[in-house]
Each structure stands twice: as C-alpha cells, then as structure tokens.
C-alpha cells in the first residue's frame, strides 16, 4: 500500500507541477485552448492517443467486449489504430490544420459557423457538444474510480471526487499546453504499463500459450456444445463486433476533443511524424487493452447487478486483483494516466466551446472579414482575459455536472460512451469531414445531420435502447454521410465567392 500511495502522489505532483509550469502560456484564448498553435508532433500525437484511450477503454470496453467476443475483441484495438488514428490523421490532419487556421477557427462549432456562414449552426453545435460530452466524462470517472476502489480500498465516491479536483487544478492552471505535456508523460506510462500488465496477468494463467489453450476450451454462449468460439479469429458474433469497431474507430473523426488536436499542431511536416507516432501508440495501447480483456472469462463470472445483468465493469479489476502490489500500483498509474488525460481534454473542449461559441461568439461570417467597431489593444487584452476566466469557471461547472452523474451512473461505461459518441459523431462527423473536401455541402444539410445524429441517439435512449447504444452510435455516424449528401443535392447552395474564399488556403 505504501508503494502504491507513494507512486500515486509522485504522479499527481508531477501533473500539478506541469500545470504550474505552463500557466504563463495560458493567459490568452489561443494559448489556453490551442497552446498557441505551436505544439509539436510528439506532444500532439500523444495528446491524441491519450485523449482517445482512457479508463472507458481499459476497464469498460476491454472488460465488456472481451467477455462478449473473446480474443477477437483485439480487432477493436487494431481498428482503433488503423482507422481511428492512421486514417484520421491522413484524411483530416492536414486539411483541418490549414483550413481552420485560414478561417481563424478555434473549435469545431466555430468551424461549422464560419464554414457554413451560420451563427445558428455554431450555437447549436456548442450545445450538442457540451451536453453529450457529459456522459462520456461520467464514464471515465466511473472507470477510474472502480479500479481505484480495487487497488486502494478507497470508496468509489471519494475516488471520483479526488480525480475531478486534481484534473480541474492542472487544466485550469495551464490550459492546453499543460494538458499536452502531461499527456506525453502519461502516454509513456501507458505504453510501458500495458505491456507489463499483460505479461503479469497471463503469467497467472501459465503464460500466453496456456491461456490461449484454456480459452479454446470454453463453450460458446449461444451453443454450449461448441467450444473455441472465444479463441477464434472473428469470435462468436462478428457483426456486432464490427459495430463496435466502427463506433470506436470512426467515431474519433467527429469528436470535438479529438479533431481539436489537429488545430494546434505546428506545421505540415509535424503532421506526417504525428501520424506514425499516433498509430504505433494506438496499436500498442488499444490493441493491448482489448487483447487483455479477451482473457476475462478465465477469471470467473463477474458479479450480478440488482437488475440481473452481469457487472461487466468489474471484469478487468477482478483480473488484476491477484497481482503483486507493485503491478497493481503500475495499473493504477496506467489508468490514472489514461483517464486524467481524457478528462482534461473533455473539460477543456467543453469549456472552450461554451465560452467561444455561445457566450462570447463574434459575428464573423467569412475569413478576412473585419468586425464592426475595431477595438484597441488594451480593450482586446481585457476581453481575452475575461474569456479565459469564463473558460476556467466553466471547467469547474462541467466537472461538477459529470461528477454528479458518475456518482450515480445510469448504465455501464460502454453504454455511456456509446450514447456520447453516437450523438456527437452522428451529428458532426459527416458535415465536418465533407466540409473539408466538398464545396457543395449546404447549410441545410448540416442542420439535417444535427437532427439525425442527436435524434436517433435520443429516441433510441428514450425507447429503452431497443438498438444497443453501441450499434446505434455506429448507425448514427455512417448514416450522416447519405443525409448530408442527399440534402445538399436539393437545398440552396452557399455563395460561390464565399466558398472559394473558404477554400483559398
């Protein structure tokens, strides 16, 4: 216990120290939100990866989908690396960096408002982002607190509150630069930690070969007379597995906290290096998490909840409970690293979106347009300072709301994430990606996609989730593309001169 406490205190002290070190760079809006658009490839790639993978993946997704699909759940990690990281950087990275810099966009809602000449799109996007980032944040709290409870014996509620306070401290102090620097440190811990943890867990079952052999002897849930489904290449349920791959891989393309990483990177050459670093990171961390979770059935049945359902969120903690204290300390740091980086990214995205796109939004409608009543430098500096203060206040507000949900979570971690990613990526993915490439996207089609993504997610939730939230999220994302394309064909096009100026980067 002493080892665990000492390591955790050192880790948390470093996080807060980085926040103090970075505070001078967080006095302006660009500095607080984007790190001055001068963050290098290593920091950006690690910020992308650590924001992608958190306790939601390590505890919630790895446990639940490892139980359902066995070792084939490793494909989810491979999909995250190839689609969620490699392709995302190739398809979105350069264009996002250059276009958002050209139109002076700092957030995803800001992009929609400027790219499609509609302040209404900007406002509604900021509300959607704020509302649907909350369940994802609650899921992160739940995952980290469950593991902390296992490792330290501290009640779940106290763990969640401690994490909320510490995350708020270093994000409020240092903004995005502090978050990116901490992400790099946390990413190093995650890379080494996942390899050591997998080796330790499989060692308790006699090594990889013996563990695999034991998995091949387990009967399928659907047909108890057939063994080996959980050790097969595509697993017992390949179609639902595909839905999870789509949600967790393609979903990142439409999430404000993920796409925002491309806004801040230094230049185009940094994007090429960041692509490689981010992909390798995802392959090791995500692939490792799901591979580990695939052996969950070897560690006994998870407890049953009062509702009669299996407690999937307890599977990974139960796999780790018998490990030596030093390894458990490493696991705690691993999940702390993964979760605090994601929490920091989420709260920074939410606060900046609400401040810049709802409370202090400007009236710009196209790049290069001069606002009415130009202001002097002194007044501009005061306004910048006020915006940063408001963002810091909203960080606290967002953390409190998500914490309240985490203290009384309505469902499993995986379902919380499915609801959040489904609504956000369903509403934002198609108009954002197509808006970078296709001049023909209309304002009406973006409104239609907002309604589609949020609508299908909310209706499914209110109806008691007749479609699994994970599959519903995948449908919402993919369905946004035909919605935007079809509506754009039959609605009024944007002014050609305006669109030419948008693409003049």
Secondary structure, 3 states (H helix, E strand, C coil): CHHHHHHHHHHHHHHHHHHHHHHHHHCCHHHHHHHHHCECHHHHHHHHHHHHCCHHHHHHHHHHHHHHHHHHHHHHHHHHHHHHHHHHHHHHHHHHHHHHHHCCCCCHHHHHHHHCCCHHHHHHHHHHHHHHHHHHHHHHHHHHHHHHHHHHCCCHHHHHHHHHHHHHHHHHHHHHHHHHHHHHHHHHHHHHHHHHHHHHHHHCCCCHHHHHHHHHCCECCCCCCCECHHHCCCCCCHHHHHHHHHHHHHHHHHCHHHHHHHHHECCHHHHHHHHHHHHHHHHHHHHHHHHHHCCHHHHCCCCECCCCCECHHHHHHHHHCCCCHHHHHHHHHHHHHHHHHHHHHHHHHHHHHHHHHHHCCCCCCCCCCCCCCCCCHHHHHHHHHHHHHHHHHHHHHHHHHHHHHHHCCCCCHHHHHHHHHHHHHHHHHHHHHHHHHCCCCCHHHHHHHHHHHHHHHHHHHHCCCCCCHHHHHHHHHHHHHHHHHHHHHHCCCCCHHHHHHHCCC
